[in-house]
């Protein structure tokens, strides 16, 4: 008998103990808790070591690495054209493996082209954009991009096979190795080049740990919700590329535009005001991402295949998404509210007095990050509901709004704090609109299904 899934009503059992027992038996909840446990260990290590790293390197060095990471994240969506995100979708494991091969070929080709372009014109482009602080590190970009593609491919394969315990253990070990490397190297030589090089190992370490885990613990059987009959399917890479072309055509531009809008402020702050304000903003992004990585990514990695299964089974998804949004709101209320109330004091206490201004940035960014945090379940439902085309238009509009807000604060008002405030206000409006649109489209999708008769 298949494990029960969490439903809104009808939980059997005697009293509250029966309710708790039934909730725990739900496979969806168990998977979320397993993934969160790994994220909890990783975030505990981050919380312990990031203050040490900040005190070792200081705002200027962190501004350089923050600018490097922002540029990398903006370029990453082009690496494998988001084909790895489709790995969880095919009913056939053979087709999923074909998508893995397709993603690796595309990533290798794209990274090779980018390496050639950077070698020929990277210096001129950096100087034109006002981010010449990155010139010594340009050739690291293709390496980081390819390792990020390998990580995404590996994670999606593990999500498909519901290997959440492996991803949880790897997340904890990765956080320990990665942060220990950065802090240990900084104790020897606390310079921006050391921080950039050690930070570039982020994707390499994580993907290596997952691949080692897969090799050491092979599991012959799994429960995936995919039909055994579908295993007879065998498609060429060209056929798979065509079948899932919505990802490069709509999802990749959407992710690229979203990454540009999220990380553009770091590049603008570095160009207009120098490395220090960029470092403040980059630290805020990293700190505010912790609740998202701790709970949001864990929930998303479980919700994505769960929503896909619900759609394959013609189940209603709006209720599932609404419960996810409500749960995320409850989970994130306390940490985000603390930053809004006491951001400068908390940052000075944790990272040292030079970082107090970053806490002022965090006050405003916490509001916008909370709006994005609660929308996590809706965000992962976009590809499952085939809304890439709709949200490509949405991302174009929302990115235009973010760009206007950031450029207005930087080049009209000429105040870095105003840049942050305007960016946060635009984000709140955008994220709340995204939640409403996905819920509406989910309800619309279910109403259009053929009426089933008993």
Secondary structure as the mmCIF struct_conf table of DSSP 4:
data_model
#
loop_
_struct_conf.conf_type_id
_struct_conf.id
_struct_conf.beg_label_comp_id
_struct_conf.beg_label_asym_id
_struct_conf.beg_label_seq_id
_struct_conf.end_label_comp_id
_struct_conf.end_label_asym_id
_struct_conf.end_label_seq_id
HELX_LH_PP_P HELX_LH_PP_P1 UNK A 2 UNK A 6
BEND BEND1 UNK A 8 UNK A 9
BEND BEND2 UNK A 13 UNK A 14
HELX_RH_AL_P HELX_RH_AL_P1 UNK A 15 UNK A 25
HELX_RH_AL_P HELX_RH_AL_P2 UNK A 27 UNK A 57
HELX_RH_AL_P HELX_RH_AL_P3 UNK A 59 UNK A 76
TURN_TY1_P TURN_TY1_P1 UNK A 77 UNK A 79
BEND BEND3 UNK A 80 UNK A 80
TURN_TY1_P TURN_TY1_P2 UNK A 81 UNK A 82
HELX_RH_3T_P HELX_RH_3T_P1 UNK A 83 UNK A 86
TURN_TY1_P TURN_TY1_P3 UNK A 87 UNK A 89
BEND BEND4 UNK A 91 UNK A 91
HELX_RH_AL_P HELX_RH_AL_P4 UNK A 93 UNK A 129
TURN_TY1_P TURN_TY1_P4 UNK A 130 UNK A 130
HELX_RH_3T_P HELX_RH_3T_P2 UNK A 132 UNK A 137
TURN_TY1_P TURN_TY1_P5 UNK A 138 UNK A 139
HELX_RH_AL_P HELX_RH_AL_P5 UNK A 140 UNK A 160
TURN_TY1_P TURN_TY1_P6 UNK A 161 UNK A 162
HELX_RH_AL_P HELX_RH_AL_P6 UNK A 164 UNK A 188
BEND BEND5 UNK A 191 UNK A 191
HELX_RH_AL_P HELX_RH_AL_P7 UNK A 192 UNK A 199
TURN_TY1_P TURN_TY1_P7 UNK A 200 UNK A 201
HELX_RH_AL_P HELX_RH_AL_P8 UNK A 202 UNK A 216
BEND BEND6 UNK A 217 UNK A 217
BEND BEND7 UNK A 220 UNK A 220
BEND BEND8 UNK A 225 UNK A 225
HELX_RH_3T_P HELX_RH_3T_P3 UNK A 228 UNK A 232
HELX_RH_AL_P HELX_RH_AL_P9 UNK A 237 UNK A 243
TURN_TY1_P TURN_TY1_P8 UNK A 244 UNK A 244
HELX_RH_AL_P HELX_RH_AL_P10 UNK A 245 UNK A 246
HELX_RH_PI_P HELX_RH_PI_P1 UNK A 247 UNK A 251
HELX_RH_AL_P HELX_RH_AL_P11 UNK A 252 UNK A 273
HELX_RH_AL_P HELX_RH_AL_P12 UNK A 275 UNK A 291
HELX_RH_PI_P HELX_RH_PI_P2 UNK A 292 UNK A 296
HELX_RH_AL_P HELX_RH_AL_P13 UNK A 297 UNK A 312
TURN_TY1_P TURN_TY1_P9 UNK A 313 UNK A 314
HELX_RH_AL_P HELX_RH_AL_P14 UNK A 318 UNK A 351
HELX_RH_3T_P HELX_RH_3T_P4 UNK A 353 UNK A 355
HELX_RH_AL_P HELX_RH_AL_P15 UNK A 356 UNK A 374
TURN_TY1_P TURN_TY1_P10 UNK A 375 UNK A 375
HELX_RH_AL_P HELX_RH_AL_P16 UNK A 376 UNK A 384
TURN_TY1_P TURN_TY1_P11 UNK A 385 UNK A 386
HELX_RH_AL_P HELX_RH_AL_P17 UNK A 388 UNK A 408
HELX_RH_PI_P HELX_RH_PI_P3 UNK A 409 UNK A 413
HELX_RH_AL_P HELX_RH_AL_P18 UNK A 416 UNK A 447
TURN_TY1_P TURN_TY1_P12 UNK A 448 UNK A 448
BEND BEND9 UNK A 449 UNK A 449
HELX_LH_PP_P HELX_LH_PP_P2 UNK A 450 UNK A 452
#
